């Protein structure tokens, strides 16, 4: 490193220097207080290692990742924050199949997997008493316990069949040949009411199953 010094209009010379930081209008020594035998100003530790495998995108089929909080009243908007040092993930059992659909209700998040329907409590934790009863408690955790609904049903791989109205939700389970309703009393196979055999024979051969809800006629419509 060096600096050019102009001696005359037609003559310049170079003055070398070392162990310093250069600025636009001068140089500064890299020793603290520029004193003899003082500590150096260093860059610190630099990571020079590489990963054994290439860095790439990963699809979390069996888990959820959530961001920071959003509060319009206090003006806090942390929706773009995903801090790995904090607890920002919620995983479900891989035996339930991949997550196909999320449905937010007032106090929980309904997670529809291929082979299971889960209820994940939001900002609430479950306290089990000695007699087996359950109590909901407030907590600072976002997603807490994942509790499956009774019944061996899922949404297969047809999230487009999902439709909701008020506190009820409807969808199909192609692998088990059933049309399902999720309400306050849990899962109900509404296809068992006189059409169990028909849906069992026809759902398995369908590719895309479109579901919608008619608010005027109060009907759940399916297009196979």
mmCIF file of the C-alpha atoms, coordinates in Angstrom:
data_MODEL
# 
_entry.id   MODEL 
# 
loop_
_atom_site.group_PDB 
_atom_site.id 
_atom_site.type_symbol 
_atom_site.label_atom_id 
_atom_site.label_alt_id 
_atom_site.label_comp_id 
_atom_site.label_asym_id 
_atom_site.label_entity_id 
_atom_site.label_seq_id 
_atom_site.pdbx_PDB_ins_code 
_atom_site.Cartn_x 
_atom_site.Cartn_y 
_atom_site.Cartn_z 
_atom_site.occupancy 
_atom_site.B_iso_or_equiv 
_atom_site.pdbx_formal_charge 
_atom_site.auth_seq_id 
_atom_site.auth_comp_id 
_atom_site.auth_asym_id 
_atom_site.auth_atom_id 
_atom_site.pdbx_PDB_model_num 
ATOM 1   C CA . UNK A 1 1   ? 0.000   0.000   0.000   1.00 0.00 ? 1   UNK A CA 1 
ATOM 2   C CA . UNK A 1 2   ? 1.271   3.495   -0.714  1.00 0.00 ? 2   UNK A CA 1 
ATOM 3   C CA . UNK A 1 3   ? 0.428   7.100   -1.282  1.00 0.00 ? 3   UNK A CA 1 
ATOM 4   C CA . UNK A 1 4   ? 1.574   9.541   -3.953  1.00 0.00 ? 4   UNK A CA 1 
ATOM 5   C CA . UNK A 1 5   ? 3.072   12.870  -2.835  1.00 0.00 ? 5   UNK A CA 1 
ATOM 6   C CA . UNK A 1 6   ? 3.285   15.774  -5.258  1.00 0.00 ? 6   UNK A CA 1 
ATOM 7   C CA . UNK A 1 7   ? 6.623   17.558  -4.858  1.00 0.00 ? 7   UNK A CA 1 
ATOM 8   C CA . UNK A 1 8   ? 6.251   20.022  -7.710  1.00 0.00 ? 8   UNK A CA 1 
ATOM 9   C CA . UNK A 1 9   ? 3.859   20.562  -10.607 1.00 0.00 ? 9   UNK A CA 1 
ATOM 10  C CA . UNK A 1 10  ? 5.844   18.125  -12.705 1.00 0.00 ? 10  UNK A CA 1 
ATOM 11  C CA . UNK A 1 11  ? 7.253   15.727  -10.111 1.00 0.00 ? 11  UNK A CA 1 
ATOM 12  C CA . UNK A 1 12  ? 5.613   13.121  -7.787  1.00 0.00 ? 12  UNK A CA 1 
ATOM 13  C CA . UNK A 1 13  ? 7.040   10.445  -5.536  1.00 0.00 ? 13  UNK A CA 1 
ATOM 14  C CA . UNK A 1 14  ? 5.623   7.395   -3.814  1.00 0.00 ? 14  UNK A CA 1 
ATOM 15  C CA . UNK A 1 15  ? 5.646   6.900   -0.028  1.00 0.00 ? 15  UNK A CA 1 
ATOM 16  C CA . UNK A 1 16  ? 4.935   3.290   1.032   1.00 0.00 ? 16  UNK A CA 1 
ATOM 17  C CA . UNK A 1 17  ? 3.204   2.521   4.335   1.00 0.00 ? 17  UNK A CA 1 
ATOM 18  C CA . UNK A 1 18  ? 1.875   -0.630  5.999   1.00 0.00 ? 18  UNK A CA 1 
ATOM 19  C CA . UNK A 1 19  ? -0.510  -1.760  8.754   1.00 0.00 ? 19  UNK A CA 1 
ATOM 20  C CA . UNK A 1 20  ? -2.992  1.055   8.453   1.00 0.00 ? 20  UNK A CA 1 
ATOM 21  C CA . UNK A 1 21  ? -6.420  1.964   7.126   1.00 0.00 ? 21  UNK A CA 1 
ATOM 22  C CA . UNK A 1 22  ? -6.741  4.442   4.290   1.00 0.00 ? 22  UNK A CA 1 
ATOM 23  C CA . UNK A 1 23  ? -9.535  6.977   3.977   1.00 0.00 ? 23  UNK A CA 1 
ATOM 24  C CA . UNK A 1 24  ? -10.374 9.588   1.397   1.00 0.00 ? 24  UNK A CA 1 
ATOM 25  C CA . UNK A 1 25  ? -8.396  12.288  3.203   1.00 0.00 ? 25  UNK A CA 1 
ATOM 26  C CA . UNK A 1 26  ? -5.667  10.347  5.047   1.00 0.00 ? 26  UNK A CA 1 
ATOM 27  C CA . UNK A 1 27  ? -4.542  7.162   6.730   1.00 0.00 ? 27  UNK A CA 1 
ATOM 28  C CA . UNK A 1 28  ? -4.924  5.798   10.249  1.00 0.00 ? 28  UNK A CA 1 
ATOM 29  C CA . UNK A 1 29  ? -2.723  3.339   12.118  1.00 0.00 ? 29  UNK A CA 1 
ATOM 30  C CA . UNK A 1 30  ? -4.212  -0.048  12.918  1.00 0.00 ? 30  UNK A CA 1 
ATOM 31  C CA . UNK A 1 31  ? -2.926  0.058   16.533  1.00 0.00 ? 31  UNK A CA 1 
ATOM 32  C CA . UNK A 1 32  ? -5.133  1.232   19.365  1.00 0.00 ? 32  UNK A CA 1 
ATOM 33  C CA . UNK A 1 33  ? -4.135  4.851   20.272  1.00 0.00 ? 33  UNK A CA 1 
ATOM 34  C CA . UNK A 1 34  ? -1.243  4.455   17.827  1.00 0.00 ? 34  UNK A CA 1 
ATOM 35  C CA . UNK A 1 35  ? 0.966   3.418   20.749  1.00 0.00 ? 35  UNK A CA 1 
ATOM 36  C CA . UNK A 1 36  ? 3.852   0.963   20.898  1.00 0.00 ? 36  UNK A CA 1 
ATOM 37  C CA . UNK A 1 37  ? 2.918   -2.672  21.586  1.00 0.00 ? 37  UNK A CA 1 
ATOM 38  C CA . UNK A 1 38  ? -0.838  -1.952  21.690  1.00 0.00 ? 38  UNK A CA 1 
ATOM 39  C CA . UNK A 1 39  ? -3.536  -4.229  20.328  1.00 0.00 ? 39  UNK A CA 1 
ATOM 40  C CA . UNK A 1 40  ? -4.315  -4.314  16.625  1.00 0.00 ? 40  UNK A CA 1 
ATOM 41  C CA . UNK A 1 41  ? -7.658  -3.424  15.072  1.00 0.00 ? 41  UNK A CA 1 
ATOM 42  C CA . UNK A 1 42  ? -8.688  -6.655  13.368  1.00 0.00 ? 42  UNK A CA 1 
ATOM 43  C CA . UNK A 1 43  ? -11.554 -7.889  11.266  1.00 0.00 ? 43  UNK A CA 1 
ATOM 44  C CA . UNK A 1 44  ? -12.411 -10.627 13.742  1.00 0.00 ? 44  UNK A CA 1 
ATOM 45  C CA . UNK A 1 45  ? -13.095 -14.271 13.054  1.00 0.00 ? 45  UNK A CA 1 
ATOM 46  C CA . UNK A 1 46  ? -14.071 -15.048 9.466   1.00 0.00 ? 46  UNK A CA 1 
ATOM 47  C CA . UNK A 1 47  ? -15.825 -18.260 8.535   1.00 0.00 ? 47  UNK A CA 1 
ATOM 48  C CA . UNK A 1 48  ? -13.933 -19.954 5.746   1.00 0.00 ? 48  UNK A CA 1 
ATOM 49  C CA . UNK A 1 49  ? -15.515 -23.402 5.774   1.00 0.00 ? 49  UNK A CA 1 
ATOM 50  C CA . UNK A 1 50  ? -18.077 -24.667 3.269   1.00 0.00 ? 50  UNK A CA 1 
ATOM 51  C CA . UNK A 1 51  ? -20.992 -27.063 3.516   1.00 0.00 ? 51  UNK A CA 1 
ATOM 52  C CA . UNK A 1 52  ? -20.533 -30.682 2.526   1.00 0.00 ? 52  UNK A CA 1 
ATOM 53  C CA . UNK A 1 53  ? -23.672 -30.507 0.399   1.00 0.00 ? 53  UNK A CA 1 
ATOM 54  C CA . UNK A 1 54  ? -24.858 -27.640 -1.803  1.00 0.00 ? 54  UNK A CA 1 
ATOM 55  C CA . UNK A 1 55  ? -27.218 -25.056 -0.315  1.00 0.00 ? 55  UNK A CA 1 
ATOM 56  C CA . UNK A 1 56  ? -30.692 -25.516 -1.769  1.00 0.00 ? 56  UNK A CA 1 
ATOM 57  C CA . UNK A 1 57  ? -34.372 -25.060 -1.044  1.00 0.00 ? 57  UNK A CA 1 
ATOM 58  C CA . UNK A 1 58  ? -36.104 -27.698 1.093   1.00 0.00 ? 58  UNK A CA 1 
ATOM 59  C CA . UNK A 1 59  ? -39.827 -28.428 1.153   1.00 0.00 ? 59  UNK A CA 1 
ATOM 60  C CA . UNK A 1 60  ? -41.189 -29.119 4.640   1.00 0.00 ? 60  UNK A CA 1 
ATOM 61  C CA . UNK A 1 61  ? -44.072 -31.450 3.862   1.00 0.00 ? 61  UNK A CA 1 
ATOM 62  C CA . UNK A 1 62  ? -44.606 -32.361 7.497   1.00 0.00 ? 62  UNK A CA 1 
ATOM 63  C CA . UNK A 1 63  ? -44.029 -29.035 9.247   1.00 0.00 ? 63  UNK A CA 1 
ATOM 64  C CA . UNK A 1 64  ? -45.010 -25.388 9.529   1.00 0.00 ? 64  UNK A CA 1 
ATOM 65  C CA . UNK A 1 65  ? -42.849 -22.260 9.775   1.00 0.00 ? 65  UNK A CA 1 
ATOM 66  C CA . UNK A 1 66  ? -44.335 -19.052 11.124  1.00 0.00 ? 66  UNK A CA 1 
ATOM 67  C CA . UNK A 1 67  ? -43.061 -15.487 11.164  1.00 0.00 ? 67  UNK A CA 1 
ATOM 68  C CA . UNK A 1 68  ? -43.119 -12.749 13.786  1.00 0.00 ? 68  UNK A CA 1 
ATOM 69  C CA . UNK A 1 69  ? -46.265 -11.072 15.090  1.00 0.00 ? 69  UNK A CA 1 
ATOM 70  C CA . UNK A 1 70  ? -48.387 -8.408  13.448  1.00 0.00 ? 70  UNK A CA 1 
ATOM 71  C CA . UNK A 1 71  ? -50.319 -5.920  15.581  1.00 0.00 ? 71  UNK A CA 1 
ATOM 72  C CA . UNK A 1 72  ? -52.011 -3.046  13.777  1.00 0.00 ? 72  UNK A CA 1 
ATOM 73  C CA . UNK A 1 73  ? -52.902 -1.291  17.062  1.00 0.00 ? 73  UNK A CA 1 
ATOM 74  C CA . UNK A 1 74  ? -49.321 -0.904  18.265  1.00 0.00 ? 74  UNK A CA 1 
ATOM 75  C CA . UNK A 1 75  ? -47.873 -0.594  14.746  1.00 0.00 ? 75  UNK A CA 1 
ATOM 76  C CA . UNK A 1 76  ? -45.755 -3.745  15.081  1.00 0.00 ? 76  UNK A CA 1 
ATOM 77  C CA . UNK A 1 77  ? -45.193 -5.632  11.846  1.00 0.00 ? 77  UNK A CA 1 
ATOM 78  C CA . UNK A 1 78  ? -42.745 -8.540  12.063  1.00 0.00 ? 78  UNK A CA 1 
ATOM 79  C CA . UNK A 1 79  ? -44.241 -10.616 9.262   1.00 0.00 ? 79  UNK A CA 1 
ATOM 80  C CA . UNK A 1 80  ? -40.909 -10.567 7.433   1.00 0.00 ? 80  UNK A CA 1 
ATOM 81  C CA . UNK A 1 81  ? -38.934 -11.931 10.404  1.00 0.00 ? 81  UNK A CA 1 
ATOM 82  C CA . UNK A 1 82  ? -38.000 -15.611 10.496  1.00 0.00 ? 82  UNK A CA 1 
ATOM 83  C CA . UNK A 1 83  ? -35.402 -15.851 13.282  1.00 0.00 ? 83  UNK A CA 1 
ATOM 84  C CA . UNK A 1 84  ? -33.946 -19.350 13.487  1.00 0.00 ? 84  UNK A CA 1 
ATOM 85  C CA . UNK A 1 85  ? -32.767 -18.810 17.067  1.00 0.00 ? 85  UNK A CA 1 
ATOM 86  C CA . UNK A 1 86  ? -36.407 -18.685 18.177  1.00 0.00 ? 86  UNK A CA 1 
ATOM 87  C CA . UNK A 1 87  ? -39.041 -21.419 18.133  1.00 0.00 ? 87  UNK A CA 1 
ATOM 88  C CA . UNK A 1 88  ? -40.685 -20.773 14.743  1.00 0.00 ? 88  UNK A CA 1 
ATOM 89  C CA . UNK A 1 89  ? -41.432 -24.322 13.550  1.00 0.00 ? 89  UNK A CA 1 
ATOM 90  C CA . UNK A 1 90  ? -44.155 -26.861 14.267  1.00 0.00 ? 90  UNK A CA 1 
ATOM 91  C CA . UNK A 1 91  ? -43.782 -30.409 12.959  1.00 0.00 ? 91  UNK A CA 1 
ATOM 92  C CA . UNK A 1 92  ? -46.410 -33.133 12.688  1.00 0.00 ? 92  UNK A CA 1 
ATOM 93  C CA . UNK A 1 93  ? -45.931 -36.868 12.503  1.00 0.00 ? 93  UNK A CA 1 
ATOM 94  C CA . UNK A 1 94  ? -44.810 -38.038 9.038   1.00 0.00 ? 94  UNK A CA 1 
ATOM 95  C CA . UNK A 1 95  ? -47.224 -40.976 9.309   1.00 0.00 ? 95  UNK A CA 1 
ATOM 96  C CA . UNK A 1 96  ? -50.093 -38.496 8.888   1.00 0.00 ? 96  UNK A CA 1 
ATOM 97  C CA . UNK A 1 97  ? -48.888 -37.666 5.382   1.00 0.00 ? 97  UNK A CA 1 
ATOM 98  C CA . UNK A 1 98  ? -47.985 -34.304 3.929   1.00 0.00 ? 98  UNK A CA 1 
ATOM 99  C CA . UNK A 1 99  ? -49.852 -31.136 4.893   1.00 0.00 ? 99  UNK A CA 1 
ATOM 100 C CA . UNK A 1 100 ? -52.304 -30.221 2.132   1.00 0.00 ? 100 UNK A CA 1 
ATOM 101 C CA . UNK A 1 101 ? -54.489 -27.467 3.581   1.00 0.00 ? 101 UNK A CA 1 
ATOM 102 C CA . UNK A 1 102 ? -54.653 -25.029 6.514   1.00 0.00 ? 102 UNK A CA 1 
ATOM 103 C CA . UNK A 1 103 ? -57.938 -23.665 7.856   1.00 0.00 ? 103 UNK A CA 1 
ATOM 104 C CA . UNK A 1 104 ? -57.871 -20.985 10.564  1.00 0.00 ? 104 UNK A CA 1 
ATOM 105 C CA . UNK A 1 105 ? -60.707 -20.855 13.082  1.00 0.00 ? 105 UNK A CA 1 
ATOM 106 C CA . UNK A 1 106 ? -61.172 -18.625 16.119  1.00 0.00 ? 106 UNK A CA 1 
ATOM 107 C CA . UNK A 1 107 ? -58.992 -20.536 18.582  1.00 0.00 ? 107 UNK A CA 1 
ATOM 108 C CA . UNK A 1 108 ? -57.189 -23.175 16.542  1.00 0.00 ? 108 UNK A CA 1 
ATOM 109 C CA . UNK A 1 109 ? -55.608 -23.981 13.210  1.00 0.00 ? 109 UNK A CA 1 
ATOM 110 C CA . UNK A 1 110 ? -57.120 -26.986 11.417  1.00 0.00 ? 110 UNK A CA 1 
ATOM 111 C CA . UNK A 1 111 ? -54.356 -28.804 9.548   1.00 0.00 ? 111 UNK A CA 1 
ATOM 112 C CA . UNK A 1 112 ? -55.563 -31.185 6.855   1.00 0.00 ? 112 UNK A CA 1 
ATOM 113 C CA . UNK A 1 113 ? -53.011 -33.889 6.044   1.00 0.00 ? 113 UNK A CA 1 
ATOM 114 C CA . UNK A 1 114 ? -53.278 -36.745 3.585   1.00 0.00 ? 114 UNK A CA 1 
ATOM 115 C CA . UNK A 1 115 ? -54.313 -39.335 6.167   1.00 0.00 ? 115 UNK A CA 1 
ATOM 116 C CA . UNK A 1 116 ? -55.269 -37.286 9.236   1.00 0.00 ? 116 UNK A CA 1 
ATOM 117 C CA . UNK A 1 117 ? -57.033 -34.082 10.287  1.00 0.00 ? 117 UNK A CA 1 
ATOM 118 C CA . UNK A 1 118 ? -55.282 -32.203 13.106  1.00 0.00 ? 118 UNK A CA 1 
ATOM 119 C CA . UNK A 1 119 ? -56.281 -29.438 15.475  1.00 0.00 ? 119 UNK A CA 1 
ATOM 120 C CA . UNK A 1 120 ? -53.352 -27.169 16.424  1.00 0.00 ? 120 UNK A CA 1 
ATOM 121 C CA . UNK A 1 121 ? -54.093 -24.706 19.205  1.00 0.00 ? 121 UNK A CA 1 
ATOM 122 C CA . UNK A 1 122 ? -52.976 -21.096 18.674  1.00 0.00 ? 122 UNK A CA 1 
ATOM 123 C CA . UNK A 1 123 ? -51.721 -19.121 21.705  1.00 0.00 ? 123 UNK A CA 1 
ATOM 124 C CA . UNK A 1 124 ? -53.287 -21.778 23.939  1.00 0.00 ? 124 UNK A CA 1 
ATOM 125 C CA . UNK A 1 125 ? -51.729 -24.686 25.817  1.00 0.00 ? 125 UNK A CA 1 
ATOM 126 C CA . UNK A 1 126 ? -53.464 -27.788 27.222  1.00 0.00 ? 126 UNK A CA 1 
ATOM 127 C CA . UNK A 1 127 ? -53.203 -28.678 30.907  1.00 0.00 ? 127 UNK A CA 1 
ATOM 128 C CA . UNK A 1 128 ? -54.145 -32.260 31.722  1.00 0.00 ? 128 UNK A CA 1 
ATOM 129 C CA . UNK A 1 129 ? -55.613 -32.928 35.140  1.00 0.00 ? 129 UNK A CA 1 
ATOM 130 C CA . UNK A 1 130 ? -55.123 -36.137 37.119  1.00 0.00 ? 130 UNK A CA 1 
ATOM 131 C CA . UNK A 1 131 ? -58.603 -37.356 36.094  1.00 0.00 ? 131 UNK A CA 1 
ATOM 132 C CA . UNK A 1 132 ? -57.803 -36.882 32.395  1.00 0.00 ? 132 UNK A CA 1 
ATOM 133 C CA . UNK A 1 133 ? -59.796 -33.691 31.874  1.00 0.00 ? 133 UNK A CA 1 
ATOM 134 C CA . UNK A 1 134 ? -58.263 -30.897 29.826  1.00 0.00 ? 134 UNK A CA 1 
ATOM 135 C CA . UNK A 1 135 ? -58.009 -27.158 30.476  1.00 0.00 ? 135 UNK A CA 1 
ATOM 136 C CA . UNK A 1 136 ? -56.879 -24.488 28.024  1.00 0.00 ? 136 UNK A CA 1 
ATOM 137 C CA . UNK A 1 137 ? -54.295 -22.010 29.270  1.00 0.00 ? 137 UNK A CA 1 
ATOM 138 C CA . UNK A 1 138 ? -52.895 -18.875 27.658  1.00 0.00 ? 138 UNK A CA 1 
ATOM 139 C CA . UNK A 1 139 ? -49.291 -19.108 26.531  1.00 0.00 ? 139 UNK A CA 1 
ATOM 140 C CA . UNK A 1 140 ? -46.735 -17.046 24.641  1.00 0.00 ? 140 UNK A CA 1 
ATOM 141 C CA . UNK A 1 141 ? -46.099 -19.852 22.173  1.00 0.00 ? 141 UNK A CA 1 
ATOM 142 C CA . UNK A 1 142 ? -47.752 -19.485 18.777  1.00 0.00 ? 142 UNK A CA 1 
ATOM 143 C CA . UNK A 1 143 ? -48.504 -23.085 17.765  1.00 0.00 ? 143 UNK A CA 1 
ATOM 144 C CA . UNK A 1 144 ? -48.747 -25.526 20.650  1.00 0.00 ? 144 UNK A CA 1 
ATOM 145 C CA . UNK A 1 145 ? -50.124 -29.069 20.703  1.00 0.00 ? 145 UNK A CA 1 
ATOM 146 C CA . UNK A 1 146 ? -51.373 -30.863 17.590  1.00 0.00 ? 146 UNK A CA 1 
ATOM 147 C CA . UNK A 1 147 ? -54.352 -33.044 18.485  1.00 0.00 ? 147 UNK A CA 1 
ATOM 148 C CA . UNK A 1 148 ? -55.905 -35.311 15.814  1.00 0.00 ? 148 UNK A CA 1 
ATOM 149 C CA . UNK A 1 149 ? -59.641 -35.474 15.340  1.00 0.00 ? 149 UNK A CA 1 
ATOM 150 C CA . UNK A 1 150 ? -61.284 -38.839 15.923  1.00 0.00 ? 150 UNK A CA 1 
ATOM 151 C CA . UNK A 1 151 ? -61.504 -40.912 12.762  1.00 0.00 ? 151 UNK A CA 1 
ATOM 152 C CA . UNK A 1 152 ? -59.055 -42.323 10.235  1.00 0.00 ? 152 UNK A CA 1 
ATOM 153 C CA . UNK A 1 153 ? -59.738 -39.771 7.528   1.00 0.00 ? 153 UNK A CA 1 
ATOM 154 C CA . UNK A 1 154 ? -57.699 -37.153 5.679   1.00 0.00 ? 154 UNK A CA 1 
ATOM 155 C CA . UNK A 1 155 ? -57.975 -34.965 2.612   1.00 0.00 ? 155 UNK A CA 1 
ATOM 156 C CA . UNK A 1 156 ? -55.725 -37.213 0.448   1.00 0.00 ? 156 UNK A CA 1 
ATOM 157 C CA . UNK A 1 157 ? -54.107 -34.974 -2.193  1.00 0.00 ? 157 UNK A CA 1 
ATOM 158 C CA . UNK A 1 158 ? -57.190 -32.932 -3.094  1.00 0.00 ? 158 UNK A CA 1 
ATOM 159 C CA . UNK A 1 159 ? -57.074 -29.624 -1.214  1.00 0.00 ? 159 UNK A CA 1 
ATOM 160 C CA . UNK A 1 160 ? -59.210 -28.109 -3.985  1.00 0.00 ? 160 UNK A CA 1 
ATOM 161 C CA . UNK A 1 161 ? -62.186 -30.065 -2.625  1.00 0.00 ? 161 UNK A CA 1 
ATOM 162 C CA . UNK A 1 162 ? -62.176 -28.011 0.592   1.00 0.00 ? 162 UNK A CA 1 
ATOM 163 C CA . UNK A 1 163 ? -65.029 -25.590 1.245   1.00 0.00 ? 163 UNK A CA 1 
ATOM 164 C CA . UNK A 1 164 ? -66.089 -23.915 4.473   1.00 0.00 ? 164 UNK A CA 1 
ATOM 165 C CA . UNK A 1 165 ? -69.205 -22.220 5.815   1.00 0.00 ? 165 UNK A CA 1 
ATOM 166 C CA . UNK A 1 166 ? -69.390 -20.724 9.293   1.00 0.00 ? 166 UNK A CA 1 
ATOM 167 C CA . UNK A 1 167 ? -67.895 -23.327 11.676  1.00 0.00 ? 167 UNK A CA 1 
ATOM 168 C CA . UNK A 1 168 ? -68.388 -26.227 9.231   1.00 0.00 ? 168 UNK A CA 1 
ATOM 169 C CA . UNK A 1 169 ? -65.904 -27.425 6.633   1.00 0.00 ? 169 UNK A CA 1 
ATOM 170 C CA . UNK A 1 170 ? -66.340 -29.975 3.836   1.00 0.00 ? 170 UNK A CA 1 
ATOM 171 C CA . UNK A 1 171 ? -63.790 -31.964 1.835   1.00 0.00 ? 171 UNK A CA 1 
ATOM 172 C CA . UNK A 1 172 ? -63.228 -35.340 0.194   1.00 0.00 ? 172 UNK A CA 1 
ATOM 173 C CA . UNK A 1 173 ? -60.960 -38.243 1.060   1.00 0.00 ? 173 UNK A CA 1 
ATOM 174 C CA . UNK A 1 174 ? -60.248 -39.982 -2.241  1.00 0.00 ? 174 UNK A CA 1 
ATOM 175 C CA . UNK A 1 175 ? -58.080 -42.728 -0.762  1.00 0.00 ? 175 UNK A CA 1 
ATOM 176 C CA . UNK A 1 176 ? -60.894 -43.862 1.512   1.00 0.00 ? 176 UNK A CA 1 
ATOM 177 C CA . UNK A 1 177 ? -63.730 -42.973 -0.880  1.00 0.00 ? 177 UNK A CA 1 
ATOM 178 C CA . UNK A 1 178 ? -65.566 -40.640 1.479   1.00 0.00 ? 178 UNK A CA 1 
ATOM 179 C CA . UNK A 1 179 ? -66.981 -37.128 1.592   1.00 0.00 ? 179 UNK A CA 1 
ATOM 180 C CA . UNK A 1 180 ? -66.326 -35.544 4.972   1.00 0.00 ? 180 UNK A CA 1 
ATOM 181 C CA . UNK A 1 181 ? -67.757 -32.776 7.132   1.00 0.00 ? 181 UNK A CA 1 
ATOM 182 C CA . UNK A 1 182 ? -65.830 -31.172 9.987   1.00 0.00 ? 182 UNK A CA 1 
ATOM 183 C CA . UNK A 1 183 ? -68.020 -29.403 12.524  1.00 0.00 ? 183 UNK A CA 1 
ATOM 184 C CA . UNK A 1 184 ? -68.102 -28.760 16.255  1.00 0.00 ? 184 UNK A CA 1 
ATOM 185 C CA . UNK A 1 185 ? -68.830 -32.436 16.926  1.00 0.00 ? 185 UNK A CA 1 
ATOM 186 C CA . UNK A 1 186 ? -65.809 -33.637 14.934  1.00 0.00 ? 186 UNK A CA 1 
ATOM 187 C CA . UNK A 1 187 ? -65.497 -35.539 11.660  1.00 0.00 ? 187 UNK A CA 1 
ATOM 188 C CA . UNK A 1 188 ? -68.544 -37.051 9.962   1.00 0.00 ? 188 UNK A CA 1 
ATOM 189 C CA . UNK A 1 189 ? -68.600 -39.079 6.745   1.00 0.00 ? 189 UNK A CA 1 
ATOM 190 C CA . UNK A 1 190 ? -71.669 -37.534 5.105   1.00 0.00 ? 190 UNK A CA 1 
ATOM 191 C CA . UNK A 1 191 ? -71.237 -39.823 2.087   1.00 0.00 ? 191 UNK A CA 1 
ATOM 192 C CA . UNK A 1 192 ? -72.434 -42.710 4.279   1.00 0.00 ? 192 UNK A CA 1 
ATOM 193 C CA . UNK A 1 193 ? -75.980 -41.340 4.016   1.00 0.00 ? 193 UNK A CA 1 
ATOM 194 C CA . UNK A 1 194 ? -77.083 -43.510 1.104   1.00 0.00 ? 194 UNK A CA 1 
ATOM 195 C CA . UNK A 1 195 ? -74.112 -42.888 -1.248  1.00 0.00 ? 195 UNK A CA 1 
ATOM 196 C CA . UNK A 1 196 ? -71.232 -44.730 0.403   1.00 0.00 ? 196 UNK A CA 1 
ATOM 197 C CA . UNK A 1 197 ? -70.760 -47.260 -2.414  1.00 0.00 ? 197 UNK A CA 1 
ATOM 198 C CA . UNK A 1 198 ? -71.096 -44.645 -5.177  1.00 0.00 ? 198 UNK A CA 1 
ATOM 199 C CA . UNK A 1 199 ? -68.371 -42.365 -3.821  1.00 0.00 ? 199 UNK A CA 1 
ATOM 200 C CA . UNK A 1 200 ? -66.124 -45.311 -3.007  1.00 0.00 ? 200 UNK A CA 1 
ATOM 201 C CA . UNK A 1 201 ? -66.290 -46.443 -6.643  1.00 0.00 ? 201 UNK A CA 1 
ATOM 202 C CA . UNK A 1 202 ? -66.026 -43.026 -8.329  1.00 0.00 ? 202 UNK A CA 1 
ATOM 203 C CA . UNK A 1 203 ? -63.716 -40.896 -6.192  1.00 0.00 ? 203 UNK A CA 1 
ATOM 204 C CA . UNK A 1 204 ? -60.732 -43.171 -6.702  1.00 0.00 ? 204 UNK A CA 1 
ATOM 205 C CA . UNK A 1 205 ? -60.816 -42.608 -10.482 1.00 0.00 ? 205 UNK A CA 1 
ATOM 206 C CA . UNK A 1 206 ? -60.949 -38.797 -10.269 1.00 0.00 ? 206 UNK A CA 1 
ATOM 207 C CA . UNK A 1 207 ? -57.965 -36.528 -10.726 1.00 0.00 ? 207 UNK A CA 1 
ATOM 208 C CA . UNK A 1 208 ? -59.082 -33.085 -9.594  1.00 0.00 ? 208 UNK A CA 1 
ATOM 209 C CA . UNK A 1 209 ? -62.117 -32.755 -7.320  1.00 0.00 ? 209 UNK A CA 1 
ATOM 210 C CA . UNK A 1 210 ? -63.535 -29.238 -7.065  1.00 0.00 ? 210 UNK A CA 1 
ATOM 211 C CA . UNK A 1 211 ? -65.555 -28.385 -3.974  1.00 0.00 ? 211 UNK A CA 1 
ATOM 212 C CA . UNK A 1 212 ? -67.680 -25.299 -3.288  1.00 0.00 ? 212 UNK A CA 1 
ATOM 213 C CA . UNK A 1 213 ? -70.449 -24.230 -0.943  1.00 0.00 ? 213 UNK A CA 1 
ATOM 214 C CA . UNK A 1 214 ? -73.738 -22.670 -2.071  1.00 0.00 ? 214 UNK A CA 1 
ATOM 215 C CA . UNK A 1 215 ? -74.731 -20.122 0.579   1.00 0.00 ? 215 UNK A CA 1 
ATOM 216 C CA . UNK A 1 216 ? -78.201 -19.683 -0.968  1.00 0.00 ? 216 UNK A CA 1 
ATOM 217 C CA . UNK A 1 217 ? -79.173 -23.368 -1.105  1.00 0.00 ? 217 UNK A CA 1 
ATOM 218 C CA . UNK A 1 218 ? -76.963 -24.410 1.868   1.00 0.00 ? 218 UNK A CA 1 
ATOM 219 C CA . UNK A 1 219 ? -75.402 -27.189 -0.207  1.00 0.00 ? 219 UNK A CA 1 
ATOM 220 C CA . UNK A 1 220 ? -71.861 -28.513 -0.566  1.00 0.00 ? 220 UNK A CA 1 
ATOM 221 C CA . UNK A 1 221 ? -71.211 -29.040 -4.278  1.00 0.00 ? 221 UNK A CA 1 
ATOM 222 C CA . UNK A 1 222 ? -68.686 -31.432 -5.803  1.00 0.00 ? 222 UNK A CA 1 
ATOM 223 C CA . UNK A 1 223 ? -67.420 -31.508 -9.386  1.00 0.00 ? 223 UNK A CA 1 
ATOM 224 C CA . UNK A 1 224 ? -65.645 -34.749 -10.257 1.00 0.00 ? 224 UNK A CA 1 
# 
